[in-house]
Amino acid sequence: WFGPNKKYLCHCRSGGCDEKGVCREAGGRCARGWFGEGCQYGDILINAPFILTDFDDKTCKRIVSQVKFYIYNQHYVTWIRVVSQHPGN
């Protein structure tokens, strides 16, 4: 735990957090499924099918039909990030 009144849970990959939430080890990396400042943002697609993500922006999968995903639990979504590559014209 870190921050004022220890209100934030540490989600670092290993080694824990300092008093500001910075990860001490593993190159400052967050645990799988967490990202952002102090590793406080949870990835709601962490258990998504591989067709949607392999967590590597450099890889692509050709999808010839529509892709739909549903979020069954209520979440407060502040932003959505989609990575797509298209061949140049």
C-alpha positions as CSV (number, residue, x, y, z in Angstrom):
1,W,0.0,0.0,0.0
2,F,1.1,3.6,-0.7
3,G,0.0,7.2,-0.8
4,P,-1.9,9.3,1.7
5,N,-3.3,7.1,4.4
6,K,-2.0,4.0,2.5
7,K,-5.1,4.1,0.3
8,Y,-3.6,2.7,-2.9
9,L,-2.8,-0.9,-3.4
10,C,0.6,-1.6,-5.1
11,H,0.3,-3.5,-8.4
12,C,4.0,-3.8,-9.3
13,R,5.3,-6.9,-11.0
14,S,7.8,-7.5,-8.2
15,G,9.6,-5.7,-5.4
16,G,6.8,-3.6,-4.2
17,C,6.3,0.2,-4.5
18,D,7.9,3.1,-2.8
19,E,5.8,5.7,-0.9
20,K,4.8,7.4,-4.2
21,G,3.7,4.1,-6.0
22,V,6.8,3.8,-8.1
23,C,7.8,0.1,-8.7
24,R,11.1,-0.7,-7.1
25,E,12.1,-3.6,-9.3
26,A,11.4,-5.3,-12.6
27,G,12.3,-2.1,-14.5
28,G,9.4,-0.3,-12.9
29,R,6.9,-2.5,-14.6
30,C,3.3,-3.2,-13.4
31,A,1.9,-6.6,-12.8
32,R,0.0,-8.2,-15.7
33,G,-3.4,-6.5,-16.0
34,W,-2.3,-3.2,-14.5
35,F,-0.9,-0.1,-16.1
36,G,-0.5,3.7,-15.8
37,E,0.7,5.9,-13.0
38,G,1.3,3.9,-9.8
39,C,-0.1,0.9,-11.7
40,Q,-3.6,2.0,-10.7
41,Y,-5.4,1.3,-13.9
42,G,-6.8,-2.2,-14.4
43,D,-7.1,-3.7,-17.9
44,I,-10.7,-5.0,-18.2
45,L,-9.7,-7.1,-21.3
46,I,-7.0,-9.0,-19.4
47,N,-8.9,-12.2,-19.9
48,A,-10.1,-11.4,-23.4
49,P,-9.7,-14.0,-26.2
50,F,-6.4,-14.0,-27.9
51,I,-8.1,-12.8,-31.1
52,L,-8.5,-9.4,-29.4
53,T,-5.1,-8.9,-27.8
54,D,-1.8,-10.5,-27.2
55,F,-0.6,-7.4,-25.3
56,D,2.0,-6.6,-28.0
57,D,1.3,-3.5,-30.2
58,K,3.8,-4.7,-32.8
59,T,1.8,-7.8,-33.8
60,C,-1.4,-7.9,-35.8
61,K,-4.1,-10.4,-36.6
62,R,-6.1,-10.2,-39.8
63,I,-9.8,-10.1,-38.9
64,V,-12.2,-10.3,-41.9
65,S,-15.4,-10.0,-40.0
66,Q,-16.8,-7.8,-37.3
67,V,-15.3,-7.9,-33.8
68,K,-17.6,-7.3,-30.9
69,F,-16.8,-7.5,-27.2
70,Y,-19.1,-7.2,-24.3
71,I,-18.4,-5.9,-20.8
72,Y,-20.7,-7.8,-18.5
73,N,-19.8,-6.1,-15.3
74,Q,-20.3,-2.4,-14.6
75,H,-17.1,-0.4,-15.0
76,Y,-16.2,3.2,-14.9
77,V,-14.4,3.7,-18.2
78,T,-12.3,6.8,-18.6
79,W,-10.8,5.9,-22.0
80,I,-10.4,3.1,-24.5
81,R,-7.3,2.4,-26.6
82,V,-7.4,0.5,-29.9
83,V,-4.4,-0.2,-32.0
84,S,-4.9,-0.9,-35.7
85,Q,-2.6,-1.1,-38.7
86,H,-3.7,-0.5,-42.3
87,P,-1.5,-0.9,-45.4
88,G,-0.6,2.3,-47.0
89,N,-2.4,3.4,-50.2
